[in-house]
Each structure stands twice: as structure tokens, then as C-alpha cells.
Amino acid sequence: MVGYRLDSTLHALADPTRRAMLARLAEGEKSVAELTRDLAMSDTGAAKHLAVLAAAGLVRRRRDGRRSLCTLDADPIAEAALWLRRWQRFESPRAVRLRAMLAAADRER
């Protein structure tokens, strides 16, 4: 079961549109309209992306009247991060420098 969850998490994270949706959800609960604003996609496309995120366990949805609200569940991302950490020992020195640069850029934000 863990392998399947990792596979579905990595599949969900592989798409830049889904990563943009997750970034918005990291700010808090959003309606589907808020989540897909400025992403240039049809309602059908948005529904497909949300289905992938929900199947991976990254998004929970609930109804509030006519609105569909989404919240982030970051547990699958944390599990994927733990799995990926096992492979850090194989990083090249260049990748280590890149990681340090990205961490510094995050701290400056």
C-alpha cells in the first residue's frame, strides 16, 4: 500500500498545474474557483486535476452549499520526502550546492 501511495503522490506532483494548485492550498482552504483562477483550464480539466490530487490523498473536498471547498493534506508529501531522503547520499556535490542555494532563496522570501 505504501508503494501505491508513493506512486500516486509522485504522479500528482509531476504536473506543474497540480503543484500550483497545491501551493494555493498551502495558504488555506480554497473553493475550486479560487483554486483554478488564472490557471487557464476548463472546468473539466480542473476536475481531472483535482481527481488526481484527491486520489493521491493530497486534497480533501467538502461541500458548503453550492461551493466545493478543498483543503491540503500534506501527509503524502511528507511520506514522499522521507522516501527521497534515503537517496540523498548519492547526490553529487553540484546537487548539494543547488540545494543550499534553494534553501537560502527560501529563507530570503
C-alpha positions in Angstrom: 0.0 0.0 0.0 2.9 2.4 0.8 4.3 1.9 -2.7 1.0 2.7 -4.3 0.6 5.8 -2.3 4.1 7.0 -3.2 3.4 6.3 -6.8 0.2 8.3 -6.8 1.9 11.1 -4.8 4.8 11.4 -7.2 2.4 11.2 -10.2 0.3 14.0 -8.7 3.4 16.2 -8.0 4.8 15.6 -11.5 2.3 18.1 -13.1 3.0 21.9 -12.8 -0.7 22.7 -12.7 -1.3 20.4 -9.8 1.7 21.8 -8.0 0.3 25.3 -8.5 -3.0 24.1 -7.0 -1.2 22.6 -4.0 0.8 25.8 -3.5 -2.5 27.7 -3.3 -3.9 25.2 -0.9 -0.9 25.6 1.3 -2.3 29.1 2.1 -5.5 27.6 3.4 -8.9 26.2 2.3 -10.0 27.3 -1.2 -13.0 26.9 -3.3 -12.5 25.2 -6.7 -13.0 28.6 -8.4 -10.2 30.2 -6.2 -8.0 27.2 -6.7 -8.2 27.3 -10.5 -8.3 31.1 -11.0 -5.7 32.2 -13.6 -4.7 28.6 -14.5 -6.3 28.8 -17.9 -8.2 25.5 -17.9 -11.7 24.3 -18.4 -13.9 23.1 -15.6 -13.4 19.5 -16.9 -9.6 20.0 -16.8 -9.8 21.3 -13.3 -12.0 18.4 -12.2 -9.4 15.9 -13.6 -6.5 17.6 -11.8 -8.5 17.6 -8.6 -9.4 14.0 -9.0 -5.7 13.1 -9.3 -4.8 15.1 -6.2 -7.7 13.6 -4.3 -6.7 10.0 -5.4 -3.2 10.7 -4.1 -4.7 11.8 -0.7 -3.3 15.3 -1.2 -6.6 17.1 -1.3 -9.8 16.7 0.7 -13.1 18.2 -0.6 -16.2 19.2 1.2 -19.4 20.9 0.1 -20.6 24.2 1.5 -23.9 24.8 -0.1 -23.2 25.1 -3.8 -19.5 25.5 -3.3 -16.9 22.8 -3.3 -14.1 23.6 -0.9 -10.7 22.0 -0.9 -8.0 21.6 1.8 -4.5 20.3 1.6 -3.4 17.1 3.3 0.4 17.2 3.2 0.9 13.8 4.8 1.6 12.1 1.5 4.2 14.8 0.6 5.9 14.2 3.9 6.0 10.5 3.3 7.5 11.0 -0.2 10.1 13.4 1.3 11.1 10.7 3.8 11.5 8.2 1.0 13.5 10.6 -1.1 15.9 11.4 1.8 17.2 7.8 1.6 18.7 8.7 -1.8 20.5 11.9 -0.7 23.7 10.1 -0.1 24.0 9.7 -3.8 23.8 13.4 -4.5 26.6 15.0 -6.4 28.4 17.9 -4.9 26.7 20.1 -7.5 23.3 19.0 -6.3 24.3 19.8 -2.7 25.3 23.3 -3.8 22.0 23.7 -5.6 20.1 22.6 -2.5 21.9 25.1 -0.4 21.1 27.9 -2.9 17.4 27.0 -2.9 17.3 26.9 0.9 19.0 30.3 1.0 16.4 31.7 -1.5 13.6 30.3 0.6 14.9 32.0 3.7 15.1 35.3 1.9 11.4 35.2 1.0 
